[in-house]
Amino acid sequence: MKIQELRSLSREELIAKEKTLKEELFKLNLERYEGRLQRPHLFRQVKKDIARIETILHEKKNNKQKSSITS
């Protein structure tokens, strides 16, 4: 997912997206340990998307705190 697409989402949408990605990562791990993993490249992709979402959530939290301090 592109960073601009993620930035346009609300906080609740980002949290929901993060939850689904973590569930997908869990399923990928199950497939890997069962020996039937078809698409190993998805590990890197899903982990990066989760990291992007966590970064954006952190940025939004910091921006909210900064705006409340200056107000």
C-alpha positions, 0 to 999 in steps of 0.5 A: 500500500502506498504511503499517500493512501495510508495518510489519507485514512483516519486513525480508526481506519488505520488501526483496522487495517493494521489489525487485518495485516497482523492477522494476515501475517499470522496466517502466513506464519502458519502456512510457513510452519505447515510447509505449504507457503506459496508466496514468501514475498508477502512476508516482507510486504506485509511487515513493511505495510504494518511498519508504515501504518505504525509510523503514520499513527505515531506521527498523527499522535505527535502532531495532535500533542504538538497542536494541543501544547501550542493552543 
